[in-house]
């Protein structure tokens, strides 16, 4: 069980970093597009990276859900 907890926590952390980095990249590209007056950059950032960012966030959320059972978290605990 401890191995499963460690693996799940590691995958959760990797997923968290991946989707946060993708989110920052999208925002930075859009900011550059806004400053440069290039609407293609603004819309293209989401077109090209949006799906990967959304999938990474969804998978990470599922790992968080699984971890709530593995670590026996209770509602209202800090």
N, C-alpha and C positions, 0 to 999 in steps of 0.2 A: 504494500500500500504506500509506503514511503517513496518508493521509486516512481510510482504513478503520480504522486503529489509533486515530486521534483520535476518530472517531465512535463506535466501539465502547467506548472508555474513557469518553466522555461519557455514553453511554447506561447503562453499568455504574454510574457514579457517581450518576446520577439515580435509577436503580432502587434502589440501596443506600439512598439518603436516603429514598425513598418507603417502602420496607418497614420501615426502622428507625423512621421517624416513626409509621407505622401501628401498629407493635408497641408503641411507647411510649404512644400514645393508648389502645390497648386496655388496657394495664396500668393506666394512670391512671384510666380509666373503671371498671375492675373494683375498684380500690382505693377509689374514691369509693363504689361500690355496697356494698363490704364495710363501710366505716365507717358508711354511712347505713343499713345493714341492708336494702338493696334488692336482692334476688336477681335481679330483672329486669335491672338494670344489669350485673350480673356476667355473666350468660349472654347478654344482648343485645349486649354489646360484641363478643363473638366471632361471634355470629350475623350482625351487620351489617357488621363489618369483617374478619372472618376470611378470607373468600374473596379479597378484594382484597389483603390482606397476603400470603396464600399464593401468589397468582399473581405478585405483584411479586417475591417472593423467588425463585420458580422461574425467572422470566424473567431476573432478575439473575444467578442461578446459571448459566444457559445462556450469558449474555454472558461470564461469567468463564471458562467452558469454551472458548468461541470465542477469547477473548483468549489462552488458554494456547497455542493454535496460532499466532495472529498474532504474538505476541511471542516465540515459540519457547522457552517456559519448559521447563525440564527438572526431573524429579523430584529432590527433595532440595536444590534451590537456595533460597537465602534471599533 
